[in-house]
Amino acid sequence: RLTEEKVQMLNELDFDWEQVAPVGRGNKSDHWVRKYEELNEFHAREGHFNVSKTSDPELWSFVRSLKHERKQLTEELVDELDSMGFKWSDKPDCQWTKRYNELVAFKNREGHCRVSVKYDKVPGLGAWVKRQRCIYKKMTAGELCSDLLKERVHMLNTLGF
């Protein structure tokens, strides 16, 4: 059983208690299945799973519950999500990936990667793109060098950055 303190902490994180159950699609509530379908639609439309809390709080909460309840998910469901690129962690490296995925979605919509710093549909994306271009310039000038940065530059170049 969870302690009162842990229940309080989960409530403070807007934990959705209705979505907690042994997880495979066959034994989930209709609500869980609908949210999973919404998540798949979101992924098909946006090209990533980074749901914003402000744009869709319920779907955001569902994604968080998937991440926190991974060990209760069936192996089949974890494999399915993995194959679609679902990110199980929100660690700092995932923040770069989140922005990269936002850029992918932007390119899919707009046909290019030239995001203005004033672009407000995805707050901060334009500033992130500007930072990536500065890092790229420093790398080509020999001021920065790391395998991680090289990998990221390669990913951006492949995108047509």
N, C-alpha and C positions, 0 to 999 in steps of 0.2 A: 504494500500500500504506500501511497505517497503521503509524506508528512504535510501538515497544514502549510508549513513554510514553502514547500515545493509547489503545492497547489497555488498558493498566492503568487509565486514567481511566474508560473505558467500563465496565470490570469493576467498578470502585468504585461506579458508578451502577446496578449490577445489570442491565447491558445484556443483553438476551436475543439471543444470537448466532444462534439457530435462526430468528428471525423476519426476518433480513436477507436480502432477495432483491429482484429487480425486482418491483414490486408492482402487481398487478391480481389479481383473484380467480382468474382462469383459470390463472395460472402459479405459484400459491402452494402451499405444503405443506398437507397436511390439518390440521396443527397451527395454521397461520396462519388458515385458513378457519374452524376451530372458534373461535379467539379472536375473530375478527371477528364471528362469529355471537353469541358471548357478549356482546360489546360492544353489539351491536344490541339484544339482550335486556335488558341493563343499562339502556340508553338508554330503551327502551320502558317499563321498570318505574320508573325513577327520574326521567326527564325531563331528564337531563344526562349528560355523559361524564366527570364528575369522580370517577374510581374511586380509592378510598382504598388506599394501599399496605398498611395494616394489615388491611383487610377482605378484599382479594383481590390479593395481591402479583403473581400471574401476569398478571392482566388489567391491573393498574396498569402493569406493565412493558411490556405490549403497547401500551398507550396512549402511553407515553413513546417507544417505538420508532416508532410512527406519526408522532409530532410531529418526531422527529429525522430521520426518513427521508422527509419530505414530498416532497422533490425527486425521489425515486425512485418515488413513487406515480404511477399513471396519472392523467391529467386527469379521467377519468370517476370514479375513486374519490375524488379530492379534491373534485370537485363534489358527489358524493353525501354525503360527510361534511360539507361546508360547508352543504348544504341542510338537514341535520339539526341544525346549530348546533354542530358540533365546534369547539372552541377550540384553535388551533395554538400558542398562547403561554401561558406561565405567569407573565407579567409581573404586577406588582402590581395593575394594573387588572383583570386576570383573577381575582385573588383576590376582589375584590368580586363579580364575576360568578359565581365559584364559590359563594360564600355565598348569593347571590341564587338560584342554581339549587337549592341545598340547601333554601332557603325554599320554592321552588316545589314541590319534592318533598314537603316537610313539609305544605304546604297541600293537595296532592293526596291525601295519606294522611289528614290530620286534619280537613280542611275549614275551616281558619282559619289565621291567621298569628300567633297569640299563643303564641310560643315562650318557655317559662320559662327563666330563666337556669340553672336546675338540670337542664334537659333534657339527658340524657347519651347519647342514641342518636347524635347528631351533635355531638361535642364542640365547644364554642365558638359554636354557632349561636345559642343564647339570648343570649349576650353581644353578638354581632354585631347581632341584632335590637334589643336595648336601645340600642346605639350609634346605629343608624339612626334610632330614635325621638328620641334626643337631638339629632342633627343636624337632623332635621325641625323640632323645636321651635325651634332656633336660627335656622333659615331663615325660619320664619314670624314670628319676632320681629325679623327684619331683621339679625341678628348675622352671618349667613353668606350668601354669594351667589356662585354660579358656574353656568355653563351645565351643567357636568358634574353638579353636585349636583342641579340642576333636573331633568335627564334621569333621574337615579337615583330621585328622589322620584316622578317621573311613573311610572316602571316599578313602584315599590312600590305606589303608589296604584292602578294598573291591576290589580295582583294582589289588591287588597282589604286592603292593609296597615293 
